[in-house]
Amino acid sequence: MKSDQEKMDLVGRYLAGETSATETSRLEQLILADEQLRQDFLAYARVDAALPGMINGTGSLLDFAETPEQTGRSWKGWIPAAVAVCVVVAWLASASFLSKKAAEVAHIAELKNCRWMHQGEEVSVEGTPLRVGQRIELSEGQAKVLFDTGAELQLEGPSILEVKGSNAAFLTLGSAEVLAESKESQGFTLGTPSSKFVDLGTAFSATVAPDGLSRLEVYQGKVNLVVEDDHDIHLLQKGEAIFVEPGSHKILTRIESGDGTEQFRFPTISPPSKEDTADQSKGGARITVPQGKLRTPRSTTPNPSVLIDGRGQTKQDSPRESLFFEDGRYGSLLMDLGRAISIRKINSYSWHQHNRIEDHRVRAHQGYVLYGFAGESPPSAEAVADRDSGWVRIARVNSDQFFQVHQKLDRPAQQACSIFASKGELGKFRYLLWDVKAPTFFGEIDVYETP
């Protein structure tokens, strides 16, 4: 083989059925432009086609070789080519492409109350071996996949999963829990439409919504979040979780519970600050309420600037230091930064727990969709969901979903949400609009400009 290793690796993965549509298109372009690669591809394909017969003794390389009549060459001229093809066999063996058995990298270990998206699903029996490229399309129930490396993957329906290799899978839809405790299973990679999660010897869960929004939560050990190869790698440890928005401009959302004090201390998110660009001491930002009715204590006037005063609430149930809407009637908050700036991250903070009722933490829940606009005059807040309104959706936040709240006490009383890009800036905006969908006791919103 005279073609370089990278091209031949791509050919090998194509013949193994492992290339994406983009990679397949790239291979087609390379083959059309490179005569040597065309010859190498044909030789590789002949070997690949002959391998099953070679392994079980029913065939040989000659079954797929070109005849002298086809090529105009003598058998003597074919000998060097045959030798070259044998070299390919050795190379293929080292690359683990030798046999059907080698392609079986996992099996179905357990099935519970399973229904499948297609009748006659190939994986509907416990013990079924799984090959690279095989898909599991589970309508409901649970299916446990055991990889040969020792990695365990528990799939919860409805879910779609594809086996990508001996220590890798791709979750298109649904929920999966991964346990990778063995030495061989370290580095297990679970891909999603927006990112991939690389295990560092741990247990974690991943969820992919129908629109591609991914969630990662680490139960034990550590996991690397890799959004793109040239983006920053984000390390998550036990107890941490993160959302990844789909799309070309990958946006990450980290939500954490605080220590329940007025210092607003969180594991990784910084507390409310006077050093952010939007702080009222800088004089450049202001907040208005284009939609909805704010709820306030008696004898007070709503004061949106409480969100840019550089601090959160001083106690767990402090309406005078909070901004929130009337019960069941939500609205929107509009921040004008005074000029379009490149934004690095946006943090929002909430704190609420009734003084007498411990589990009454309804207003700690942060739920909103964040939009941005860079022009001089913002579009209507009422048209924010319209595709052609001009508003750019930045991120969606639902802290109850993030914390997987089922019981009232599952909801942390003090919460912080940090929105940032996997690489570079969130975008350049003058106006930020929070389309609020929860009864949140907001205490502070901080906006940080890219240096």
HELIX and SHEET records of a PDB file:
HELIX    1   1 GLN A    5  LEU A   15  1                                  11    
HELIX    2   2 ALA A   21  ALA A   33  1                                  13    
HELIX    3   3 GLU A   35  ASN A   56  1                                  22    
HELIX    4   4 LEU A   61  PHE A   64  5                                   4    
HELIX    5   5 PRO A   68  THR A   71  1                                   4    
HELIX    6   6 TRP A   75  SER A   94  1                                  20    
HELIX    7   7 LYS A  100  ALA A  103  1                                   4    
HELIX    8   8 GLN A  280  LYS A  282  5                                   3    
HELIX    9   9 PRO A  304  ILE A  308  5                                   5    
HELIX   10  10 PRO A  319  GLU A  321  5                                   3    
HELIX   11  11 VAL A  362  ALA A  364  5                                   3    
HELIX   12  12 ALA A  381  ALA A  383  5                                   3    
HELIX   13  13 SER A  399  PHE A  403  1                                   5    
HELIX   14  14 LYS A  408  ASP A  410  5                                   3    
SHEET    1   A 9 PRO A 129  ARG A 131  0                                        
SHEET    2   A 9 GLU A 104  TRP A 116 -1                                        
SHEET    3   A 9 ARG A 135  PHE A 147 -1                                        
SHEET    4   A 9 GLU A 152  GLY A 165 -1                                        
SHEET    5   A 9 ALA A 168  ALA A 180 -1                                        
SHEET    6   A 9 THR A 189  GLY A 191  1                                        
SHEET    7   A 9 LYS A 196  ASP A 199 -1                                        
SHEET    8   A 9 LYS A 222  VAL A 226 -1                                        
SHEET    9   A 9 ILE A 233  GLN A 237 -1                                        
SHEET    1   B12 PRO A 129  ARG A 131  0                                        
SHEET    2   B12 GLU A 104  TRP A 116 -1                                        
SHEET    3   B12 ARG A 135  PHE A 147 -1                                        
SHEET    4   B12 GLU A 152  GLY A 165 -1                                        
SHEET    5   B12 ALA A 168  ALA A 180 -1                                        
SHEET    6   B12 THR A 202  VAL A 208 -1                                        
SHEET    7   B12 SER A 214  GLN A 220 -1                                        
SHEET    8   B12 ALA A 241  VAL A 244 -1                                        
SHEET    9   B12 ILE A 251  SER A 257 -1                                        
SHEET   10   B12 GLN A 414  ALA A 421 -1                                        
SHEET   11   B12 SER A 332  TRP A 351 -1                                        
SHEET   12   B12 ARG A 286  GLN A 291 -1                                        
SHEET    1   C14 PRO A 129  ARG A 131  0                                        
SHEET    2   C14 GLU A 104  TRP A 116 -1                                        
SHEET    3   C14 ARG A 135  PHE A 147 -1                                        
SHEET    4   C14 GLU A 152  GLY A 165 -1                                        
SHEET    5   C14 ALA A 168  ALA A 180 -1                                        
SHEET    6   C14 THR A 202  VAL A 208 -1                                        
SHEET    7   C14 SER A 214  GLN A 220 -1                                        
SHEET    8   C14 ALA A 241  VAL A 244 -1                                        
SHEET    9   C14 ILE A 251  SER A 257 -1                                        
SHEET   10   C14 GLN A 414  ALA A 421 -1                                        
SHEET   11   C14 SER A 332  TRP A 351 -1                                        
SHEET   12   C14 GLY A 427  VAL A 436 -1                                        
SHEET   13   C14 GLY A 367  PHE A 373 -1                                        
SHEET   14   C14 VAL A 392  ASN A 398 -1                                        
SHEET    1   D12 PRO A 129  ARG A 131  0                                        
SHEET    2   D12 GLU A 104  TRP A 116 -1                                        
SHEET    3   D12 ARG A 135  PHE A 147 -1                                        
SHEET    4   D12 GLU A 152  GLY A 165 -1                                        
SHEET    5   D12 ALA A 168  ALA A 180 -1                                        
SHEET    6   D12 THR A 202  VAL A 208 -1                                        
SHEET    7   D12 SER A 214  GLN A 220 -1                                        
SHEET    8   D12 ALA A 241  VAL A 244 -1                                        
SHEET    9   D12 ILE A 251  SER A 257 -1                                        
SHEET   10   D12 GLN A 414  ALA A 421 -1                                        
SHEET   11   D12 SER A 332  TRP A 351 -1                                        
SHEET   12   D12 PHE A 442  GLU A 449 -1                                        
END                                                                             
